[in-house]
Amino acid sequence: MPIFITRGRYSAEAVRNLVANPEDRLPAVRNLVEAAGGKLLSFYVILGHYDFLIITEAPSAKEASAAILAAAASGSITDNETTEAFTTAEAKQVFAGAGKVAESYKRPGK
């Protein structure tokens, strides 16, 4: 199944709520991902521009996106970015496919 990496930020309200009532968000995130048809592989709180990083496995981007959109609709997270990840074996297949079709691409101005 495809792997998706999501980074995002907590809203100001969510941060206020977590500071006032600290909680481990892992169970809530796991339940959300599973309800959307995926499997939570990892969930990290991170430092820097983003506040969290989630690694999920889902049948497609539709299921992965449904979980993130549901959380975003609640107003508790913002600035979400989801990317599909490939194993090195899958990337090799992608590069091989690109090599097969590269000759059919006409470069701009050529």
Phi, psi and omega in degrees: 000147179298149178252138179233138177247124181239131172241149179194182181234149172282145174291163179301321179296318179297319178297315178302315181296320180289327177289319180289325182221078182303140178209154174277114184278355182305311180300319181294319180293316179301314179300318180296312181298316180294322178297331179275356178099012181249185178229128178280122178264320180205149175218122181233143165268130186235163179258151179119209183297324180257156181260336181213158177224128182237134175244120183234160172242131182211155180302327180199177178296336180299312181291319179298319180290324181301318180296314182293319179297323178297316179293319179296322180296335179286344181086004184269345178227154181218174172051047183277143178220120180243135181229138174280137180250148179238143171291168178294327177294318177294320179297322177301318178295320178297314179296321179297318177297321178295321179298325180290328183259355185302323182295336183276352181274129176261120180292150178301135177077005181246000000 
